[in-house]
Amino acid sequence: MQNRKQYTDEFKEQILKECQETGNVALVARRHEISPNTIHTWRSAVRKRGSIKPLPKGKDQRFKAMEKQLKEVSAQNDKLKRLLAEKELELAILRELRDCQNPR
């Protein structure tokens, strides 16, 4: 019989963040004595679900959790759109200054 460890969602998120920062899954796996395949499984789950935490079993709870996730993603998307618009404006101003013969 196989002995399986249960890792907390916080631990998984920490490991995935560390992998993203270092860019080396094998190194992080060795450091925490975890199989690299386990980390890759967590990573694919995040890509598939958008989060480490699985959705609840009940239909109503699942719907509420998905609704909450959608709101969070929408808020993050809006924030990123605003940031992008600000950066595009900055670039347009800098290009305009660059193209001026005498910017003063």
N, C-alpha and C positions, 0 to 999 in steps of 0.2 A: 504494500500500500504506500502511496506517495504522500509525503509530508509537505503540505502547502502552507506558505506563510500568507497572512492577511496584512496588507499594507494599508495605512490610512490614506484618505484622499489628499490630505495635506502633504504627506510624505511623497506621494506620487507627483504632486504639483511641484514640490521642491526639486525632485530629481529631474523632472522634465525641464524646469527652468535652468537648472545647472547644466544640463545637456545643451540647451540652446545657447547659453553663455559661453561654454567652452568649445562647443562644436564637435565634441568627441564623446560619443555614447560609450565606447569601450572603456575609456578612462574613468568615467563617472561610475560605470557598472563595477569596475574593479575596486574603486574607492569605497563603494557601499556594499560590496559583496553581493551583487545582484547579477543575474544573467542579462546580457545585452538584449536577448530576445524578449525578455520581460519588459524592458524599457521600450523597445520597438512596438510591442503590443499596446502599451499605455499610450504611446504616441499616436498610433493608428486609431485608437479609441477616441482620443481627443479630436483628431481630424474628422472622424465620422460623426461624433455626437456634439462636438464643440465644447466639451467639458469632460473632466475625469469622472465626475459623479454620474452614476446611472440614473435614469428616470425612474420614478416610483412605479410600483406595480398597479395600483388602482387607476382606473380610467380618469376619474375626476382629478386626482392628484397629478397624474401624468400631464393632463391638459393644462393645469395651473402651472406646473413646472416649465412646460414648453412655452407658455405665455410669458412667464417671467424671463426666461432665456431670450425670447424674441425681443422683449422690451430692452433688456440689457444690450443686446447686439445692435438694436436700432439706435439706442442712445450713443453707443460707441461709434457707430457709423456716422451719425450726425456730427459728433465731435471731430472725427477724422475729416469729414467734408469741410468743416469750418477751418481746420488747420491747413488743409490743402488750398482753400481759397485765399487764406492769409499769405501763404508762401508764394502762390501765383501772383498775388498783388505786389509782394516785395520784389519778385523777379521782374515784373513789368516796370516797376519804378527804377530798379537798378539798370535795366536795359535802356530805359529812356535817358537816364543820367549818363550812361556810357556813350550813347549816340549823340548827346549834345556836344557842341564844339567847345563851349565855355560853360561848365555847370554852375559857376558862381554868379 
